[in-house]
């Protein structure tokens, strides 16, 4: 797979270095280089761009602001961002705008290549997930999902999920054989859409449970191990239908 890339940096030497790295990477195709984010916006609307290597501290429109503009397009075809910056204080902001990686200047080609490989893996996963069943020849995508955890995609098997808890802008995914939950910057609603309805149920605005991990049920709650989760008012009707199947 070849990834179309653009580089944006207001420092000519830094821009030139990133472009050199892109051009010596076989699976990257440099289609544009820009000294400002505003100048790059036109290119982003004219052709398919997979990856943007993006500086943060720039005049007029900085890298974080451009990434927020791109976030307005929630489709799978939106360009993915790899930040290239001399400032580590923006790492959290980079994570919040769903950046693929965060390269601190000065970085070498080995560090750049790791970020590029991450972008390649991400796009290959996206393409595989949206192929037709005939192209996939497998039902494996019904057995797991990928969650962004920090700056990597983590594969999680549906069979390992116990329950999922919402925590403001994040979700905590509790897994079997793990004392700590996986923390991912996403919404419970977005995650609910990726889960098979026959295996998971949202029973509260803050909780989704794995149906085969439930140990006990009452009219208004479920018991999973030592955890008791109350069924929210707006979910009681669907939960009641689920319970009625076992009466």
N, C-alpha and C positions, 0 to 999 in steps of 0.2 A: 504494500500500500504506500502511495506517495502522498505526503501531507503538504498542502499549499500553506506557505508561511509569509508573514510580513514582520518586519522589525521596526520598532518605534523608539527613538531615543534622541534627545536634543543635544547630546554630546557626540560630535562627529567620530571621535576615536572609539567610543563605546559602541556606537552604531556600526562602525566598520568591522569591529571585532565580532559582533554577533552575526553580521552578514557573512563573514568569512567562515565562522563555525557552521552556519546553515548550509553554505555552499559545499562544504567538505563532508556533509552528512548525506549518504546516498538516498535516504527515504524522505528528505526534506527538499521542497522546491520553493526557492525564494521568489516571490512575485512582486514584492515592493518593499521599499525602505523609506522611512519618513522621520523627519525631525520634530514633528508635532502630531499629537493625537487627532486634532481637528483635520489635518491634511489626510490622515489615514481613513477617516470615516467614509469618504467617497469610494475608496477601494473596497471597503468592507461591504458596501451595498451593491457593488458591480459584479463580484465573482465570489465563488465559494472559497472561503479561507478556513483552514482547519485550526491553525495555531498562530497566536500573536505573541511575539517576544517583546515585552512591554516595560519600558522604564516607568517609574512612578513620579519622581519629582520633575515635572515639566510645566512650562508656562501655559496659560489659557485653559487647557483641559489636562489635568494630571492623569496618571495611569489608573488610579483607583476610580476616578470619576468616569473614565472611558469604560472600565469593566462594569460599572453599575449601569451604564447605558446598554451594554451588551446583555446584561442580565434581564433586561426588559423583554428580550426574546428568549422565552423559556423552551423553545423547541430544541430538538436534538442537533439541529444544523448550526447552532450558534458557534462562533469561534471560541476556542479555549485559550486561556491566558496563561503564559509563563512570565512572571514578573522578573525583571532584571534591574536590581537597584542596589545602591550603596547603603541603604538605611534599613536596619532590621526592625525598627519600631512599627513598620507597616505590615508585619507578618500576619497579625490577627485580622486586619482589614482584608488582606489578600485571601485569607481563608474564608471570610464571610462572603466574598464575591465569587467564590467557587473557582479560584485559580488552581490550575493543575500543579504548579510548582512555584518556588520562590528562590531565585538565584541571587546570592549576595555578591556584589562586586568587591574586589576583582575575583572572577571565577575562571577556571581553566576549561579546556575542551572536555575533559573527562566529566566534570560536573555538568556542563552543558549537555553532553550526550545522555547522561542519566535522565535529565529532564525531557529531552527529545524522545527517548525510549518510552518514558511514561506517557507522553502524548500519543505515541504510536499505539501503545497497548490500549489506551483509553478509546481511541477511534476504532480500533479493530473490534473491541468489545461492543461498542455502539452499533457498528455495522452488522456484527453477528446477531445481536439481539433483535435487529429489525429486518432480518431476512425472512422470507416466506418459509413455512414448514417444509416445503419441497426442497428449498435450498439448504436448510439446516439438517434435514434427515435425522432429527433427534428431538426428543422432548426434554433435553437436559435443562433448557432455560426455565422449565417449570420446577426445577429442583433447587435453585439458588438465586440469589441476587447479588449485586455488587453495591457496596456502600462506600461513600467517600469518607475516609477517616484520616484526619489531618491532610497530608498531601499525597495520599495513595488510595487506590481502590481496593477494598477488601472483599473477598468472596465469602458469602455467608450462606450456608445450606439452610433451607427452610426447616429441615428436620432438627436442626440444632437450636432453633429459636424457642425460647420459653414464653416470654412476653416482651412487649415493647412499651416503653414509657416516654411520654412527652415531657421535655424540660425546657420551657421557653422556646428558643430558636433551635434547639437540638432535640435529638431522640436518643434514648438509651436502650440498646438492644441487649437483653439478658439471654445468655446462651447456656446450654448444658455444659458441664465440666469446665466452667469458667467462673471464678469468684468475682471478676470485674465485668461490668457491662461495656459494650462498645459504644462510644459516643460519636455521633455523626451530625453534621450541620445540615439538617433537613427538617421538613415538617411531618407530623404524624399522618396528615392527609396524603401527602405525596408518597409516603411509604406504604400507606394502605392500598393505594392504587397498584402497587407492584406485587402485592401479596395475593396468592390464590384464595378466593373467598371460601372455598371448600375446606381450607385448612386453618384459616385465621378469622377472628371476629373482633371488631371494635366494640367494646362494651362500656366505654367511658370516653369522654373527650380527651383524656390523658393516657388511655391504655388500649392496646391491642393484645389479645391473648392467642396463643397457639391452642387449638381445640384439643389436640391429642395430648397436651400436657396438663389438662385440667384434672385435678384429683377429686374434687367435690363441687357440687352445685347447690345453691339455695335459690329462692325466688329472686333475690336481689344481689347476689354476689357469687363469685367463683373462688375456689381455693386451689392454689398452685403451690405445692410444697408448704412452706410456712407463710406464704403470702396470701392475704385475703384482699380481693379487689372488688369494690362495690360497682354494681351496674348503674350507669348514669341514667337519668330520667329519659333522655331522648333515644336511648338504645334499648329500653326495656321491652318494647314491642318485638323487635327482631330477636332479642335474647329469649323472650318468652316462646317464640316459635321454635327456636333451637331446643329449648328445654322440653317442649311438648312432644318432640320426637322420641323422647326417652320415657315418657309417662305411660 
